[in-house]
Amino acid sequence: MVATQERPTLRGSSDREILAVATSEGRAVVTENVGDFGRLFRILAASGERHAGVILVSGRRFPRSAARSGDLVDALALLLQAHLGDDALRDRLLWL
């Protein structure tokens, strides 16, 4: 897992650029930005543009606190177990 804040080249990038970089690296995007990435997903689906997947998460379900930091990691691990394979998330939008 790589956060955009850990990659200076991604800071300030558009959602489309972030998804393109993630796709080129074979990574799905995990985000709380439901509105923007939901719209982007619909645009890409309509145009047939491929991507490595988008996983939407809720800040309510996975609050950012030291006491709950492992919850999201555990949920992502379970999701990946259920969707094995290099292309299992390709062109998909999933909610956690």
trRosetta pair geometry for C-beta under 8 A, 3 or more apart (Angstrom, degrees):
i j d omega theta_ij theta_ji phi_ij phi_ji
1 30 7.5 -25 -138 24 110 137
1 73 7.7 -112 -8 -113 157 88
1 76 7.5 54 -80 126 132 165
2 6 5.8 -122 -168 67 77 128
2 7 6.4 49 162 -35 118 119
2 27 7.2 -40 33 -137 106 168
3 6 4.7 98 63 -4 83 102
3 7 7.6 -177 93 2 50 85
4 7 5.9 -71 -154 46 41 100
4 10 4.3 -119 -153 118 86 130
4 11 6.7 139 150 -78 93 52
4 13 7.3 -131 -156 41 127 111
4 18 6.1 -33 -97 -126 132 125
5 11 6.9 65 -117 -88 47 99
7 10 4.2 49 94 12 111 113
7 11 7.4 -176 93 -28 61 75
8 11 5.7 -37 -153 6 42 117
9 13 7.8 36 136 -48 59 127
10 13 4.9 -67 -162 8 56 132
10 17 7.6 174 -137 119 73 105
10 18 6.0 78 -159 -106 112 87
10 21 6.5 -126 -98 55 110 165
13 17 4.0 -118 180 90 110 129
13 18 5.2 137 102 -55 121 81
13 21 7.5 7 155 -6 168 134
14 17 4.6 98 54 5 78 102
14 18 7.1 -142 95 -4 42 85
15 18 5.7 -54 -148 37 33 112
15 19 6.3 30 155 -16 66 106
15 33 6.9 -140 -105 113 126 147
15 36 5.1 -177 -53 145 160 119
15 37 6.0 -148 -167 -82 135 72
15 40 5.3 -133 119 -53 126 155
16 19 5.8 -56 -148 39 30 109
16 20 6.3 33 152 -22 64 107
16 40 6.2 -162 -77 -138 75 127
17 20 5.5 -53 -146 35 32 114
17 21 6.4 30 156 -17 65 103
18 21 6.0 -53 -148 36 30 108
18 22 6.3 30 153 -17 64 108
18 29 6.3 86 129 -112 104 134
19 22 5.6 -53 -144 39 32 113
19 23 6.1 35 155 -22 65 107
19 29 5.5 -66 -101 -28 75 143
19 37 7.7 144 -68 -130 125 95
19 40 6.6 172 -17 145 155 142
19 44 7.9 -112 133 -58 153 152
19 51 5.4 -21 169 -140 112 134
19 52 7.9 -175 -171 35 74 84
19 54 7.1 -27 -116 -79 118 103
20 23 5.7 -54 -147 36 28 112
20 24 6.4 29 154 -20 63 105
20 51 7.8 -81 -85 -114 43 96
21 24 5.7 -54 -148 35 32 111
21 25 6.5 16 155 -6 64 110
22 25 6.0 -71 -153 47 30 102
22 27 4.2 -97 -164 83 82 95
22 28 6.6 21 159 172 129 6
22 29 5.0 -178 16 -62 174 85
22 51 7.7 39 85 -171 102 96
22 52 5.7 -131 128 47 90 127
23 26 7.5 41 -171 -74 32 24
23 27 7.5 -101 -62 55 23 60
23 50 7.1 137 -159 118 140 79
23 51 4.8 -99 -83 -145 131 60
23 52 4.3 -179 -111 -14 62 97
25 52 7.8 -64 70 -24 62 164
26 52 5.9 151 -158 -119 29 141
26 86 6.8 -48 -158 -165 124 93
27 52 5.7 91 75 106 28 155
28 52 5.1 -135 -77 121 54 92
28 53 3.4 -36 -113 82 112 104
28 54 6.5 -163 -172 -72 93 19
28 55 5.5 68 138 -13 128 102
28 89 4.7 -40 -73 122 135 151
29 37 6.8 -150 104 -132 132 139
29 52 7.7 114 -15 74 72 95
29 53 7.3 -174 25 98 63 58
29 54 5.2 -12 63 -116 98 70
29 55 7.0 -172 91 29 48 70
30 55 4.6 -19 -105 72 72 110
30 57 6.2 28 -178 -12 91 121
30 72 8.0 117 165 175 142 118
30 76 6.8 -26 -100 -103 150 128
30 96 8.0 5 -143 5 103 138
31 34 7.7 -179 112 -58 93 43
31 37 5.2 126 73 -25 142 155
31 54 7.0 -37 27 -163 110 92
31 55 7.4 133 20 77 62 59
31 56 6.4 -34 74 -112 74 56
31 57 7.0 170 85 26 24 86
32 56 7.5 92 -121 -164 26 67
32 57 5.6 -57 -83 77 69 81
32 58 7.0 97 -131 -125 90 19
32 59 5.2 44 -136 -47 142 94
33 36 4.8 -28 158 45 112 108
33 37 5.2 103 97 -12 91 105
34 37 6.6 -73 -136 50 18 95
34 38 5.5 23 167 -26 62 118
34 56 5.2 72 -106 -154 82 128
34 58 8.0 18 -54 -89 131 68
35 38 5.9 -60 -143 34 17 112
35 39 6.6 13 160 -13 58 107
36 39 5.9 -57 -152 37 29 108
36 40 6.2 27 153 -17 65 109
37 40 5.3 -49 -139 40 38 115
37 41 6.1 48 155 -26 66 101
37 54 5.3 173 168 -162 120 140
37 56 6.6 177 86 -87 127 98
37 93 8.0 157 137 -129 97 111
38 41 5.7 -50 -149 31 28 114
38 42 6.7 26 153 -16 61 104
38 56 7.1 28 -66 -82 91 145
38 93 7.2 89 -117 -159 62 148
39 42 5.8 -57 -153 35 33 109
39 43 6.4 33 151 -19 67 106
40 43 5.6 -53 -148 36 34 113
40 44 6.3 29 156 -16 67 107
40 54 7.7 141 85 -79 106 156
41 44 6.0 -59 -147 39 29 107
41 45 6.2 29 155 -21 65 108
41 54 5.4 -108 -80 32 120 149
41 93 4.6 50 -158 -74 158 133
42 45 5.7 -53 -143 37 30 112
42 46 6.3 30 157 -19 64 107
43 46 6.0 -59 -151 36 27 109
43 47 6.4 8 158 -5 64 113
43 49 8.0 -3 120 34 76 125
44 47 6.0 -66 -143 46 30 100
44 48 8.0 -110 169 58 57 13
44 49 4.3 -90 -149 68 83 103
44 50 7.8 -166 175 -25 115 5
44 51 5.8 6 169 -14 160 123
44 91 7.8 -149 126 -132 115 77
45 48 7.8 35 -177 -70 27 31
45 91 7.2 113 -100 -170 80 95
50 90 6.7 -12 -166 -174 99 103
50 91 5.9 -65 -138 -68 65 104
51 54 7.1 22 115 -36 136 90
51 90 7.3 163 87 -155 43 59
51 91 6.2 119 50 -86 70 51
52 89 6.4 40 159 94 62 104
52 90 6.1 -46 -132 -102 38 64
53 89 3.0 -14 -69 144 161 107
53 90 6.1 -74 -49 -74 91 19
53 91 7.1 -34 -79 20 62 20
53 92 5.1 -2 -121 57 95 82
53 93 7.6 176 -160 -79 64 34
53 94 7.1 2 -174 7 110 105
54 92 7.5 -153 38 99 64 51
54 93 4.9 -8 68 -113 104 74
54 94 7.4 169 91 27 55 64
55 76 7.4 93 137 -115 164 92
55 79 7.0 92 -129 140 138 163
55 89 7.4 -43 -53 -150 99 138
55 94 5.1 -18 -114 70 73 96
55 95 7.7 147 -164 -102 61 14
55 96 6.0 36 175 -21 104 110
56 93 6.9 26 -13 -177 109 89
56 94 7.1 -173 23 91 74 43
56 95 5.1 -30 70 -106 100 65
56 96 7.1 -174 85 19 48 74
57 61 6.9 -124 -176 68 79 112
57 62 5.4 -25 171 31 122 137
57 72 6.5 38 -153 -130 156 112
57 75 7.9 121 -118 96 117 141
57 95 7.8 143 -86 -162 36 57
57 96 4.8 -13 -101 59 83 111
58 61 4.2 76 72 12 107 102
58 62 6.5 125 76 19 58 83
58 96 7.6 -148 11 86 76 72
59 62 6.6 -75 -126 70 27 69
59 63 6.3 62 172 -103 67 52
59 64 7.0 -36 -145 -14 94 92
60 63 7.0 4 -144 -64 20 85
61 71 8.0 -155 144 139 72 132
61 96 7.2 -170 100 119 143 79
62 68 7.0 177 -160 142 51 118
62 71 5.5 -168 -124 100 81 113
62 72 4.2 75 -156 -73 139 101
62 75 7.0 -104 -82 23 126 146
62 96 7.3 21 -28 111 134 118
63 68 5.3 63 66 68 86 150
64 68 7.8 -131 -117 76 7 105
64 69 7.6 42 -152 -96 50 76
65 68 4.9 57 61 28 94 97
65 69 6.9 -126 88 -48 42 75
66 69 5.8 -21 -144 -23 31 119
68 71 4.8 -19 -179 -1 83 125
69 72 7.4 -57 -175 28 40 99
69 73 7.4 28 142 -6 67 114
70 73 5.2 -63 -153 45 51 114
70 74 5.7 53 151 -25 82 105
71 74 5.9 -57 -149 36 27 110
71 75 6.3 24 155 -16 64 108
72 75 5.7 -55 -145 38 32 111
72 76 6.2 33 156 -19 66 106
72 96 7.5 88 -139 123 74 150
73 76 5.8 -55 -148 37 29 111
73 77 6.4 32 153 -21 63 106
74 77 5.7 -54 -150 34 31 113
74 78 6.6 29 153 -16 64 104
75 78 5.8 -54 -151 37 33 110
75 79 6.4 35 151 -21 65 106
75 96 5.1 102 146 -170 130 126
76 79 5.5 -53 -146 36 34 114
76 80 6.3 31 156 -17 66 106
76 96 7.1 -31 -74 -101 63 156
77 80 5.9 -56 -147 38 29 108
77 81 6.5 34 152 -22 63 104
78 81 5.6 -51 -148 33 33 114
78 82 6.5 28 154 -15 64 107
79 82 5.8 -61 -153 39 31 109
79 83 6.3 -9 160 15 67 112
79 94 6.8 134 -158 131 131 149
79 96 6.3 -68 -59 -95 143 108
80 83 6.1 -73 -135 59 31 85
80 84 7.4 75 161 -85 63 54
81 84 6.8 -2 -163 -59 31 92
83 88 3.8 149 165 145 86 130
83 89 5.8 77 142 -61 144 81
83 94 7.9 -106 -39 -63 157 161
84 88 5.9 138 80 -60 20 153
85 88 4.1 120 63 -50 93 100
87 90 4.2 -20 -167 -11 82 132
89 92 5.1 -114 -165 49 54 116
89 94 7.0 -79 -135 -4 99 127
